[in-house]
Amino acid sequence: MLQVLVVDDDLVMQMILKNTLQGHGYKVIVAKNGKEGIFLAQQHQPALIICDWMMPETDGLEVCRQIKLNQNLSSTFFILLTSKGAVEDKVKALDNGADDFLSKPIDKTELIASVRAGIRIYQLNQDLQIQKQLLESELAEASDYIKSLLPTSLEGSVQISAEFIPSSQLGGDCYDFYWLDTDNLAIYLIDTSGHGVGSALLSISILNLLRSQSFGKEKFYAPSVIMTELNRVFQMSQHNGRYFTMWYGVFNRSQRKLTYANAGHPQGLLLSGNPEHPQIQELPSLDMPIGFFPDIEYTYSEILIPADSRLYIFSDGIFEVSQDNGKIWGITEFFDLLTDKYAVSEEINANLVIQKIRAETPQAKFDDDVSLLKIDFL
């Protein structure tokens, strides 16, 4: 049975409230002051509290504040008993978390009506919390499933370390890398627009289509052709307005040549040469994201990869982070960090980047998935 806590320093008022509520089938707990009321609330976690405003030492407003600050009691419906009728008093009470008011002297009919309404709201909040927990659990399972589909590393003449850190919301990052043959390595990273189940499903659909090689294996050697084919299949008009950015590259080992296409994705960063004074080359976006217009012909670029160089490919979630001052941390700071770590031969990973951002901005908000591919060409 749901419990009601009465907090009042007036013994007569305690008895009136207790008897009235028990007469309508409610289980009632009584506290004789504010301090005891807070203790009993923490102990019994009632569905509803009726509390007098004017009490010595700990008044009703302070009881209300402490109740609403307690995570286990924040959904408890709080009714404040008051003889104050001024608007500013009611505004002050609402600002401190009160849910309803009852004016003295108490009308028993109004009391029961307010308690019934409060209990209904409390039960609705409890149901919503249960549904929220179930949804969060299902979204966590979905994130784990997406993460299980993604590779984590590649060893050999090309070494890849991959990281995926899902955001609090279900997102739409995915990536893959594998040898098309003994001489050609395919690497790609996709970031679908938006968040939620729809974005995640689109991401998985793209991943499965690419892995099936249903376009024909020969096309996977040509990054711009793959993007043109994907743009034909995944138009926004057919996928609830969703589009995606993509970086796709093929590395030819014998020629040390990287052919890549970039559809609206953040530019890659290639570091090579003397670590203390590295050669820095950005691989910029070449075309607009996939899904906007059906007749786009995507382009490609080719670069030679020096020995012992490192390429970073990533989603924008790793640097588009809101700081306390309202500004974005930004890709310039991210590139500076990558270059500094390369100069001292220090390994870098997504968690290190996140720690760096949090050191500067403890309340930084990571609202998007974080994907980071570190590719070493030995």
N, C-alpha and C positions, 0 to 999 in steps of 0.2 A: 504494500500500500504506500502511495506517495505521502510524504510527510510535509507538514506546515510548521514553520518555526515562528513563534510569537516572541518579540523582544519589546518589553515595556517595563519601566520601573514602577508603574502604578499597579498595585495588587488588584484593585477593583477592575481595572481595564484588562489585566491578565485573565481574570476569571470570566469576564464577559466574552472576550474573544475566544477563549478556550472552549467554553460551554457552547457557544454558537456554532463554532466549527465542528466540534465533536457531534453536535446534534445533526449535522448534515453529512456525517460519515467520514470526516477527515481525522487522521492521526496527528495529534498536536504535541509539539514540544514547546516548553516555555522557558525563556531566559529573563532574569530580573534586571539585567543591565546590558550595555553595549558590549563590554568585554566578554561577558559570559555568552552573549549571543554569537559573537565571532567564533568562540571556541566550540559551541554546540553545532554551529553551521559546518565547521570543518570536520567535526566528528560524525555528523549524521547526513550531511549533504542533502538538505531538504529541497523539495521541488519549488517551494515558495516561502518567502519570508515576509512577515508583517512586522514593521519596526516603527516605534515612536521616534519622532524627530528630536524632541526636546528631552534629553536625558543628561544627567551629570557625567563628567569625565569624558566618556566616549559617546557622542551623540549619534543620531540616526544617519547623518550624512557620512560620518567616519566609518560606521558599520557598513554602509552601502559601498563606499570606496574600497574597503578591504575585501569585501565579498566579491566585487566585480573584478578585482585584480587577481583573485585566486582562480587559476585555470580550471580547477575542478568545480568551481561554484559560479563561473561567469554566466552560465545560462539559467541560473536560479532566478525566478521572477521575484522582483523586490517591490513591495508596496510600502510606501512611507505614510505614516499617520501624522497629520499636522493640523494645527489650528491656524496656520499661516495661510492667508488667501491672496497675497500679493503675487503678481505675475513674475516679478524678479526672483521671488523665493522658489517658485516652481521651476523656472529656468535653471536656477542654481542646483536644484535637486536633480533635474534631468541631466545636467552636465556631469553630475557625480554618479550617474548610472541608474537612478531610480526608474522603474518601469511604469509605476502608477501611483496615484495619491488617494487617500481617504481622509475626509475632513472630520474633525471632531465637532460635536458628538457623533458617534458612529451610528449610521443607519444599517440595521442588520441585513436588510434586503440588498442594499448596495454592497455591503461587505461580501456576501455570498456570491453575488454576481461578479464582483471583481476577482474573487478567488477562483471561480470557475474559469473565467477568461484567462487568468494567469496560468492555471494548470494546463489549459489547452495549448497555450503558447509554449510552455515548458516542454510538453510532450512533443510538440511539433519540432522544437529545437533538438530534442533528443533523437527523434527520427532522422532529422537532417544530418546530425553528427554521425549516425550509424551509416547512412548512405554515403556520406563524405568519406568515411574510413574505408568502406567497401570499394568506392571508386578509386581512392588513392592506392589501395592494394592492387586493384586490377591494372592501373596505370603503371605501377612499379613492376608488375609481372610483364607487361607489354614492353617496358624499357629493357628489362633483363632479356626478353626474347630477342629484341632487335640487336642488343649487344652481343648475344650469342651467335648471331649470323655473321658478325664482322671479324675479319682476321686480326691478329695482334702483332705478328712479326713475320719477317722473311729473312733467311740467312743466305749467305753465298757472296758472289761478287758484287751484288747489290743488296744492301741490308736495310730493311725497313722496320721501324718501330711505330706502331699505330696506337692511338688512344682515343677512346670515345667516352665522354662524361655527359650523361643525359641531364637535361635541365629539370627543374621541378615539374614542369609541364612536359607531356609527351611531345617530342619534337620530330624533326624530319631529316636528320643527318644520316648518311650512309656512305660507305667507301668499300673499295676492294682493290686487290693487286694480285697478279698471277702471271706466270710465263705463258705467252701465247705459243711459243716454241722455245728451243734452246737458246735463241739469240734475241728474242723480243719480249720485253716485259711491259704489260699494261697496268696502268695505275689510274684510278679515278676517285673523285670525291664529289658528292652531291649534297645540296642543302635545299630542301623544299621550303616554300613560303609558309608562314603561319606556324601554329602549334596545334596540338591535339591529335585525336585519333585519325582524322582525315589526312593530315600531313604525314603521319607515320605510315599509314596504309599506302599512300602514294610513293613514299620512299621505298617501301618493301616491294611494291609492284615494279619500280624501276630496277631495283637490285635483281629481282628474280628474272626479269626480261633480259637484262644484260648477261646474267650467268647462263641463261639458256642458249645464248648466242643464236637466237632465232632470226636475226638479221643476216646471218651468214658469217662464218668465222673470218673470211677475208676482209670484211668491213672493219673488224676490230683492230686492224693494223692502221687504220686511218681515222684519227680522232675527230676531224671535222665531219666525216661521213656519219659516224656514230651519232654525233649531236644533231645532224640534219634528220636522221631517222627518228631519233627520240622526239624531236620537235614536231615531226609529222604525227606521231602517235599520241603525245601528251599535250594537246592544246588546252589552254585554260578554259575555253568554252565547253569542254567536255569533262572537266575535272574540277567543277565548283570554283572556278576562278583561281585555282592554284597553279603556280609555276615553280621552276626550280633553277638554281644556278649549278654549274658543273665545271670541274676541271678534269680533263682527260688527257693523259700522256702515254706515249709508247717509247720506251728506251731501247735502242738497238745497241747491244753490247759490243759487237765487233767494230762498229763505226763510232761508238761513243756519241751517238746522236739521239737527242730527245725531240720527238715531234709532239706538239701539244696543241690543244684547243681550249679556250676558256670562254664560257658563256656566262658573263656577269658575275663570276666568282672572284673572291679576293685574289690579288696577284700572288703568285708563288715567290719565294725568295731563295736564290741560289748563292751559296757562299763557297769560295774556293781560294786556292793560293795560300800564302803565308798567313797563318791564323792571326798574327798580331796586326797585320795590315791586309785583311782579306779583300778579294775581289767580290763586289756585291752586285748582283744582277737580279732585277725584278722581272718577273714573267707576267706582264699585265693582262687584263681581260681584253679579249679580241672582239667579242660580240655580246649582244643582249641575252638575258636569261632565256631558257627554253620554255616555250608555251605561249608566247605573246602573239606571234604571227605565223601562219602555216607555211609561207613560201620563202623563208629565210635560208640562204645557203651559208653555212658556217665555215669559217676560215681556220687556218692552222699556222703555226710558226715552228721553225726548226732551230735548235741551238746545239753546239758541241759541248759536251760535258767534260770538264777537266778531271784528271785523276784526283782522287782523295778530296772530292767536293761533297757538299751537303745541300740537299733541297728540302725546303719546308713547304708543305701544302696543308691548308687548314680551312676551317669554316669561320665565319665572322663572329661566332659566339665567343671566341677566345679573346677578342680585343674590343668588341662593341659592348663595353661594360659601363653602366652608369655609376659615376662617382658621387661623393657627398655634395660636391659643388654643382651637380646637375650636368656636368660635361661627360663626354665619352672618353674612356682611357685611350683608345685609338690605336691604329695600325702603326703609326710612327714610333710610339713607345714600345710596341711589340717588336718591331724590327730592330730597334736599338738593343732590346734585351737579348734577342737571338744572336745578334752580332757580337755583343759583349761576351756572352757565354762561349761562343765559337772561338773568340780571341784567346781565351784562357783554357781552351780544350775541356770545358765543363759541360757535362751532359745536361740537356734540358728536356723537360716533359711538361705535359699540360698542367699537372698539379703544381709544379714549380712556378709556372706562369700565374696560376690562380693565387698561390701564396704571395707572389710579388704584388699582385693587384690588391689583395686584402691587406698587406702590410701598409700600403699607401692609403687604402680606403676600406676600413674594416666593415662598413655597411654596404659594400659594392654588391650590386644585384646582377647575378648571372641568369638572365631570362631566356637563354637559348642554349641548345646543345653545343658542346665543345668537341670538335674533332681535330686531331693533329697528326699528320704523317711526317716523320723524319726519315729522309731517304739518303743513305750514304752510298756514294759511288766509289768503290775501292779501286 
